[in-house]
Amino acid sequence: MSIKTQAKAQRDALQQGIYCVINPFVRLLIRMGVTPNMVTTIGLLGNIAAACLLVYAGYTGSPYDMNYGLVTWAGAIIILFSLFDMLDGQVARLGNMASTFGAMYDSVLDRYCELFTLGGISYYLIQTGYVGGALITFIALIGSIMVSYVRARAEGLGIECKVGFMQRPERVVVTSLGALATGITGQCVSPDRFDATVILIVCMAVIAIFANITAFARVNHVRRALK
């Protein structure tokens, strides 16, 4: 079994394990009359709330007061409401409510979520004096959007294109855990001993590098498929 096949099998097994945990809640939502598009919209609103916290943290913060408590809350909110990205698909499948428009709506709002959260991080870093970190976050945002765009263009040509490591679930995990780790570390460790914001910048650098690599890997995948 190749490394790629093993990774896919592990990811599928993890996904199925998560579904076993959330399915009782999904069935409850279905009985309450909640639709997949409603779940998707709630996820977007939660991510907007996290972005607003990051913007407020940057607006009221400074290099001497980084508002790490707000950053911690933003990371926790991103994790919580990104779970709705899995819930909407399960609500659609278990509730027999899948639709072409729903799939498109989900994809569009996923992009909005990333634009808001990474935009909020970029603003926070600019306002607190980390202009280089903000630029790295901007490059991460470019890579995130291009990963999805290349896949959409490929599927428009009739080519399945899911190759690459840094897909949306990985980006969400890195972003949310980065914000959480930054906020918690910043509150627990003196700035004189360690600059906790470095954690967030490193996480953004990971996304910036691997998301853009994934985008170009997908372009190459399409090039080979069209030969």
N, C-alpha and C positions, 0 to 999 in steps of 0.2 A: 504494500500500500504506500503510495507516494505521500510526501509531507503535506501537499495541498489537500489530498483526499482525507488524510487524518485530521487536519485542521477543520475541514468542512464537517466531518463526522462529529468531532468534539463540539463544534458550534451548534450543530443540529440537536445533539443530545442535551446541551445546556438549555437551548430554546424550549425543547419539549419538557424539561424539568420545570422551567419557569411557568409554562402553560399549565402544568398540573397544579401549581400553587394558585394561579390567578383565575383558573376556570370557574371555581365556585362564585367568585366575585363577579365574573363576566355574566354568568347565568342570572345573578341577582339584578344586574343592570338591565338585562334583556327583559326580565319580568317587570321591571319598573318602567319599561317603554323607552329606555335610552337607546338612541340610534348611534351607529358608528360615527357619523359626521358630528354629532354632539360631543362624543368622546374626543375626537380629533380637535374640535374647537376649544374644549376645556384644556387640552394639552398646550395649545398655542397660548391661551390666556395665562397659564402658569409660567411659561417661558418668558412671556412679556413681563410678568411680575418680577421674575428673577433679573431680567435685563434692567428694569427700573431700579431695583435695589443696587445693582452695580453702578448705574449712572448716578444715583444719589450718593453712593459711597465715594465715587470720584468727585462729584460736585462739592461735597462737604469735607472731603479729605484733603490731605497734603502729604508731602514726603515725611512729615513728622507725626501725622495721624492718619494711618492707612485704612481706618474703619474696617478692621479685619472681621469684626462681628457680623457686619452686613455681608461681607464676602462669604462667610460661612453659611449664612442663611440662603444666599443666592445659590450656592452649590447644592444645598439640600433640596431647594425648590426645583432646580433643574433635574435632579435625580428623580424626585417624586413625580413630576409632571411629564417627564420623558417616558415613564412607564405607560402613559396613555397611548404612546406610539405603538405599544404592543397590544394594549387593550382594544383599540378600535378595530384592529384586524381580527381579533378573536370574537368580538361582538358581531362583526360582519359574518364570520364563518359559522359560529354556533347559532346565531340568530337568523341565518339564511337571509342576510340583508346585504350581501356583497353586490356592488354595482360598479360599472365603469367610471361613472362620475365620482363615486366614493374613493376609488383608487387614485384618480387624478387630484381630488381635493386633499387627500392625505399627503400626497407628494408635494403639492404646493405649500401646504402649511408646515411640512417638515423643513422646507427651505426657509420659510419665514422664521421658524424657531431658531435656526442656526444664525440667520442674519441678526436677529435681536440679541441672542446671547453673546455671540462673538463680538457684535458691535458694542454691547454693553461693557465687555471686558476691555476692548480697545479704548473706549472712552475713559474707563477707570484708570487704565495704565497711563494714558496721556495726562490726565488731571493730577495724578500723583507723581509725575516726573519721569515715568518710564517710557519715553518716546520710542526707543528701540523695541521694547516689548510690544508696544502698540502696533508698530510696523510688522512685527512677526505675526501678531494676531490677525492683521489685515491679510497677510499672505496665507495664513491658515484658512481664513474665510474664502479667499479665492479658490484654494484647493478643494474645500468642502463643496462649494457650488459647482466646480468643474467636474468633480467625481459624479455628481448626479446628472449634470448636463450631458456628459459624454454617454452615460448609460441611456438617457432618454433619446439622444440622437441615434445611437446604435439600434435601440429597439424600434425606432421609426424606420430603420432600414431592414428590419426583420431579423436582427442579430441579437441573441441573448448576451448580455454584457454585465456579469457580476463579479469579474475578476478583481483582485486587489485586496489589500489588507485593511486600509483605513476607510471602511464604510461607515454609514451613519451610526450604528450602535457603538462602534469603537470610538468614534469622535465624541459622542455623548458621554461615554464613560470617562474618557480622558479629560474632557472639559469640566464635568461635574466634580470628579474626584480631585482635579487640580484646584478648583475653587475651594472645595472643602478643606483639603490639606493646607492650602495657603492660609485660609482663615483661622483654622484651629492652631496651626503652628505659630502664626503671627500673634495670637492671643496668649500662647504658652511660653514662647521663647522671646527673650529680649532682642530688639533690633541690633543691639551692639554685638550680639553673639552670632546671629544669623538673619539674613534678609529673606523673610518668608515669601516675598513676592517673586523671588527667583523660581519657586516651585511652579507658580502659575505661568511664568514666561517659558519655562522648559516644556511644560505641557503644551503650550501653544506652538512651540517649535516642533515638537513631535508631530502634531497635526499638520503644521505647515509643510514639513518634509514629506511625510508619508501619504498625506492626502494628494499632494501634487504628483508624487510618484505613482499613486493609484490611478490618477486621471490619465497620465501618459501611458501607463500599462494598459488601460482600457482602449486608448487610441490605437496602440500597437495591436491589441487583440482584434479590433475591428479591421485594421489594415490587413492582417493575416487572413481573417475570415472572408474578406472580399476578394482575395486573390483567386 
